């Protein structure tokens, strides 16, 4: 018997299902025998999940009527929707997607007589730069931008109000998510494929990864494992990797020797700030913004033992295996050009 048997025959509402992680989770839930319902904007494409028996509810995740309709009869919520990579959006949009949506979902879940658990997907970004790694789930919040600040606000509201309302919950803070189909780390792979990788500073920044398949498994466990109730979990590999090591692993998988070029971080941050100031008032996604630059400069290193000790979960993908698998997938899809073994 598996803990995941608790998903069989239950109705799970997923937000963010048309995204990378949400799509993988939706497939895992269907495989576990759950009935999946998902909220998607009217502009979102459903093509990647057409083969799955998903009940779609069209609308904005922060629209109260949409959430009320989508929540009827549900047993679980997996809240993955995020305003990711939207530097062109204003601050209020981030708050609507992260905070207001959480409030509507929790209040709607409370009205469902057989509701079992709300799985809130946050981010390790709420902890900000880790001055003295590794951090853990109890490390104070220190968000560095509007995305992280509103994610932290949503977590704080959830802990206070869901408890007061009697809505069972668990929080998962994923580290850097990767795997076949991801586009957020694609630039790293493309640089490695060309044999040259620019690094800001010394290149020894610590970066914590989690394969998307491992994350989907952790989210499912967070929904049904009794020891997950009311707890927060950092979802990540047992240990971080340096940026330089990560690039070297990708290079090895591509048959490339990657040359590291070190650049000073200060001028690049100034350029990113300028791009944001110019592009955001025009509603244009900046080609370079502070969050993207911070990727290369801020340590993200965590102690993930709680995941193993409380939920008994061991990540199946080591960085060496997962990064190589992802690189091969990019090659097969033609997303990386000119790399040869």
C-alpha positions as CSV (number, residue, x, y, z in Angstrom):
1,X,0.0,0.0,0.0
2,X,1.2,3.5,-0.8
3,X,0.3,6.8,0.7
4,X,-0.6,7.9,-2.8
5,X,-3.5,5.5,-2.8
6,X,-5.3,8.3,-0.9
7,X,-5.6,10.2,-4.2
8,X,-7.5,7.4,-6.0
9,X,-11.0,8.4,-6.8
10,X,-10.6,11.9,-5.3
11,X,-11.1,15.2,-7.1
12,X,-8.0,17.4,-7.2
13,X,-8.1,21.0,-8.3
14,X,-4.8,22.1,-9.9
15,X,-4.0,25.7,-10.7
16,X,-1.1,26.4,-13.1
17,X,-1.7,23.1,-14.9
18,X,-0.8,24.5,-18.3
19,X,2.7,25.4,-17.0
20,X,5.7,23.1,-16.9
21,X,5.4,21.8,-13.3
22,X,1.6,21.9,-13.3
23,X,1.5,19.7,-16.4
24,X,3.8,17.1,-15.0
25,X,1.8,17.1,-11.7
26,X,-1.5,16.7,-13.6
27,X,-0.1,13.6,-15.4
28,X,1.1,12.2,-12.1
29,X,-2.4,12.7,-10.5
30,X,-4.2,11.0,-13.3
31,X,-1.7,8.1,-13.1
32,X,-2.5,7.9,-9.4
33,X,-6.2,7.6,-10.2
34,X,-7.3,11.1,-9.2
35,X,-10.0,13.0,-11.0
36,X,-8.3,16.2,-12.1
37,X,-9.9,19.6,-12.5
38,X,-7.8,22.5,-13.6
39,X,-8.2,26.3,-13.9
40,X,-6.8,27.8,-17.0
41,X,-7.0,31.3,-18.5
42,X,-9.0,31.6,-21.7
43,X,-5.7,32.5,-23.6
44,X,-3.9,29.4,-22.3
45,X,-3.3,26.5,-24.7
46,X,-4.5,23.1,-23.5
47,X,-2.8,21.1,-26.3
48,X,0.0,19.6,-24.2
49,X,-2.6,17.9,-21.9
50,X,-5.3,17.1,-24.5
51,X,-4.7,13.3,-24.0
52,X,-5.6,13.5,-20.3
53,X,-9.2,13.3,-18.9
54,X,-9.0,16.8,-17.2
55,X,-12.0,18.9,-16.5
56,X,-11.1,22.4,-17.5
57,X,-12.5,25.6,-15.9
58,X,-11.7,28.7,-17.9
59,X,-11.0,31.9,-16.1
60,X,-8.5,33.9,-14.0
61,X,-7.2,32.2,-10.9
62,X,-7.8,35.4,-8.9
63,X,-11.4,35.6,-10.0
64,X,-13.7,34.7,-7.1
65,X,-16.5,33.3,-9.3
66,X,-14.2,31.1,-11.3
67,X,-12.6,29.6,-8.2
68,X,-16.0,29.0,-6.6
69,X,-17.1,27.1,-9.7
70,X,-13.9,25.1,-9.9
71,X,-14.0,24.2,-6.2
72,X,-17.3,22.4,-6.1
73,X,-16.9,18.9,-4.6
74,X,-13.1,18.9,-4.5
75,X,-10.9,17.0,-2.0
76,X,-7.5,18.5,-2.7
77,X,-6.1,21.8,-4.1
78,X,-2.7,22.0,-5.7
79,X,-2.0,25.7,-6.1
80,X,0.9,26.1,-8.6
81,X,-0.3,29.2,-10.5
82,X,2.4,31.9,-10.5
83,X,3.2,35.2,-12.2
84,X,6.6,33.8,-13.2
85,X,8.9,35.7,-15.7
86,X,6.5,38.6,-15.9
87,X,8.7,41.6,-15.1
88,X,6.6,43.6,-17.4
89,X,3.6,43.1,-15.2
90,X,2.9,45.6,-12.3
91,X,3.2,44.7,-8.7
92,X,-0.6,44.4,-8.2
93,X,-0.7,41.6,-10.8
94,X,1.8,39.6,-8.7
95,X,-0.3,40.2,-5.7
96,X,-3.5,39.1,-7.5
97,X,-2.0,35.9,-8.8
98,X,-0.2,34.9,-5.6
99,X,-2.1,36.3,-2.7
100,X,-5.7,37.0,-3.8
101,X,-5.9,33.6,-5.6
102,X,-4.8,31.8,-2.4
103,X,-7.4,33.6,-0.4
104,X,-10.2,32.7,-2.8
105,X,-9.1,29.1,-3.0
106,X,-8.8,28.6,0.8
107,X,-12.3,30.1,1.4
108,X,-13.8,28.0,-1.3
109,X,-12.1,24.9,0.0
110,X,-13.6,25.5,3.4
111,X,-17.1,25.2,1.9
112,X,-16.4,21.7,0.6
113,X,-17.7,19.1,3.1
114,X,-15.1,16.4,2.2
115,X,-12.1,18.6,1.7
116,X,-8.8,17.0,2.7
117,X,-5.8,19.2,2.1
118,X,-4.6,22.4,0.4
119,X,-1.1,22.0,-1.1
120,X,0.4,25.5,-1.5
121,X,3.4,25.7,-3.9
122,X,5.6,28.6,-2.8
123,X,9.3,29.1,-3.7
124,X,12.7,29.0,-1.9
125,X,12.9,32.6,-3.1
126,X,11.0,33.7,0.0
127,X,14.3,33.1,1.9
128,X,16.2,35.4,-0.4
129,X,20.0,35.1,-0.5
130,X,21.4,32.6,1.9
131,X,24.2,34.3,3.8
132,X,25.2,31.3,5.8
133,X,24.2,28.1,3.8
134,X,22.5,25.8,4.1
135,X,19.2,27.3,5.1
136,X,16.1,25.2,6.1
137,X,12.4,25.6,6.4
138,X,12.7,27.7,9.5
139,X,15.1,30.3,8.0
140,X,13.5,33.7,8.2
141,X,12.0,35.2,5.1
142,X,14.0,37.7,3.2
143,X,12.4,38.1,-0.2
144,X,14.2,40.2,-2.7
145,X,11.6,41.2,-5.3
146,X,7.9,41.5,-5.9
147,X,7.5,37.9,-7.0
148,X,9.1,36.6,-3.8
149,X,7.5,39.2,-1.6
150,X,4.0,38.3,-2.7
151,X,4.8,34.6,-2.5
152,X,5.9,35.2,1.1
153,X,2.7,37.2,1.8
154,X,0.6,34.4,0.5
155,X,2.4,31.9,2.8
156,X,1.9,34.1,5.9
157,X,-1.8,34.6,5.1
158,X,-2.2,30.9,4.5
159,X,-0.7,29.9,7.8
160,X,-2.8,32.3,9.8
161,X,-6.1,32.1,8.0
162,X,-6.2,28.5,6.9
163,X,-5.6,27.4,10.5
164,X,-8.3,29.8,11.7
165,X,-10.7,28.5,9.1
166,X,-10.0,24.9,9.8
167,X,-8.6,24.2,6.3
168,X,-5.8,21.6,6.3
169,X,-2.8,22.6,4.3
170,X,0.9,21.8,3.5
171,X,3.4,24.2,1.9
172,X,6.1,23.1,-0.6
173,X,8.9,25.5,-1.5
174,X,10.6,24.1,-4.7
175,X,14.2,24.8,-5.5
176,X,15.1,25.4,-9.1
177,X,12.9,23.1,-11.2
178,X,14.3,21.5,-14.3
179,X,13.7,18.6,-16.6
180,X,12.5,17.8,-20.2
181,X,10.2,20.6,-21.3
182,X,11.5,23.3,-19.0
183,X,12.3,26.7,-20.6
184,X,13.5,28.6,-17.6
185,X,17.0,27.0,-17.5
186,X,17.1,26.6,-21.3
187,X,19.5,29.5,-21.7
188,X,22.0,27.8,-19.4
189,X,21.9,24.7,-21.7
190,X,22.2,26.9,-24.8
191,X,25.3,28.6,-23.5
192,X,26.9,25.3,-22.6
193,X,26.0,23.9,-26.1
194,X,28.0,26.8,-27.6
195,X,31.0,26.0,-25.4
196,X,31.1,29.4,-23.6
197,X,29.3,30.3,-20.4
198,X,29.3,33.8,-18.8
199,X,29.4,33.8,-15.0
200,X,28.9,36.8,-12.7
201,X,31.5,36.8,-10.0
202,X,33.6,33.8,-9.2
203,X,31.2,31.1,-10.4
204,X,31.0,29.3,-7.1
205,X,27.4,30.4,-6.4
206,X,25.5,27.5,-4.8
207,X,22.4,26.5,-6.7
208,X,19.8,24.0,-5.5
209,X,17.9,21.9,-8.1
210,X,14.9,19.6,-8.1
211,X,13.8,17.5,-11.1
212,X,10.2,18.1,-12.1
213,X,9.3,14.5,-11.7
214,X,10.6,14.5,-8.1
215,X,8.7,17.7,-7.4
216,X,5.4,16.1,-8.7
217,X,6.0,13.2,-6.3
218,X,6.6,15.5,-3.4
219,X,3.5,17.5,-4.1
220,X,1.4,14.3,-4.1
221,X,2.9,13.2,-0.8
222,X,2.3,16.6,0.7
223,X,-1.4,16.1,-0.1
224,X,-1.9,12.7,1.6
225,X,1.0,12.0,4.0
226,X,-0.2,12.5,7.6
227,X,3.1,14.1,8.7
228,X,2.8,16.8,6.0
229,X,-0.2,18.5,7.6
230,X,0.5,22.0,8.6
231,X,4.1,21.7,7.6
232,X,6.4,23.4,5.1
233,X,8.9,21.5,3.0
234,X,11.8,22.6,0.8
235,X,11.7,20.4,-2.3
236,X,15.3,19.9,-3.5
237,X,18.1,17.5,-4.1
238,X,20.1,16.3,-1.0
239,X,22.8,18.8,-1.9
240,X,23.3,21.9,-4.1
241,X,25.7,22.3,-6.9
242,X,27.8,25.3,-7.9
243,X,27.0,27.1,-11.1
244,X,30.3,26.1,-12.6
245,X,29.7,22.4,-11.8
246,X,26.2,22.6,-13.2
247,X,27.5,23.9,-16.5
248,X,30.3,21.3,-16.5
249,X,27.7,18.5,-16.1
250,X,25.7,19.9,-19.0
251,X,28.8,20.2,-21.1
252,X,29.8,16.6,-20.5
253,X,26.4,15.4,-21.6
254,X,26.7,17.5,-24.8
255,X,30.3,16.4,-25.4
256,X,31.4,20.0,-25.0
257,X,34.2,21.5,-23.0
258,X,32.6,24.7,-21.7
259,X,34.8,27.7,-21.1
260,X,33.7,29.9,-18.2
261,X,33.9,33.7,-18.7
262,X,33.7,35.7,-15.5
263,X,32.0,39.1,-15.5
264,X,31.6,41.7,-12.7
265,X,28.1,41.6,-11.3
266,X,27.6,45.3,-10.5
267,X,27.4,46.7,-14.0
268,X,25.0,43.9,-15.1
269,X,22.7,44.6,-12.2
270,X,22.7,48.3,-13.2
271,X,21.9,47.3,-16.8
272,X,19.0,45.1,-15.6
273,X,17.6,47.9,-13.5
274,X,17.7,50.2,-16.5
275,X,15.9,47.6,-18.7
276,X,13.1,47.3,-16.1
277,X,12.6,51.0,-15.8
278,X,12.3,51.4,-19.5
279,X,10.3,48.3,-20.4
280,X,7.8,48.0,-17.5
281,X,5.9,51.3,-18.1
282,X,5.5,50.2,-21.8
283,X,4.2,46.7,-20.8
284,X,7.2,45.0,-22.4
285,X,9.0,42.0,-20.9
286,X,12.6,43.3,-20.3
287,X,15.3,41.3,-22.1
288,X,17.2,41.5,-18.8
289,X,15.9,42.0,-15.3
290,X,17.1,41.8,-11.8
291,X,15.6,38.4,-11.0
292,X,17.5,36.9,-13.9
293,X,20.8,38.4,-12.9
294,X,20.3,37.3,-9.3
295,X,20.1,33.7,-10.6
296,X,23.9,34.0,-11.1
297,X,24.8,35.8,-7.9
298,X,22.7,34.6,-5.0
299,X,23.4,31.5,-3.0
300,X,20.4,29.0,-2.9
301,X,21.6,26.2,-0.7
302,X,19.3,24.3,1.6
303,X,19.2,21.4,4.1
304,X,16.5,19.2,2.6
305,X,16.5,16.4,5.2
306,X,13.0,17.2,6.4
307,X,11.7,15.9,3.1
308,X,13.4,12.6,3.7
309,X,12.8,12.3,7.4
310,X,9.1,13.4,7.5
311,X,7.8,12.1,4.2
312,X,10.4,9.4,3.6
313,X,11.1,10.7,0.1
314,X,14.4,10.2,-1.7
315,X,14.9,12.2,-4.9
316,X,15.2,9.8,-7.8
317,X,17.2,12.1,-10.0
318,X,20.8,13.2,-9.1
319,X,21.9,16.4,-10.9
320,X,24.4,14.4,-13.0
321,X,21.6,12.2,-14.3
322,X,18.8,14.7,-14.5
323,X,20.8,17.4,-16.2
324,X,22.2,14.9,-18.8
325,X,18.6,13.6,-19.4
326,X,17.4,17.2,-20.0
327,X,20.2,18.1,-22.3
328,X,19.5,15.0,-24.5
329,X,15.9,16.0,-24.6
330,X,16.7,19.5,-25.7
331,X,18.9,18.0,-28.4
332,X,16.2,15.7,-29.6
333,X,13.7,18.5,-29.8
334,X,16.1,20.8,-31.7
335,X,16.1,23.3,-28.8
336,X,19.9,23.2,-28.7
337,X,21.8,23.5,-32.0
338,X,25.3,22.5,-33.0
339,X,26.1,20.3,-30.0
340,X,27.7,17.0,-30.9
341,X,29.1,14.1,-28.8
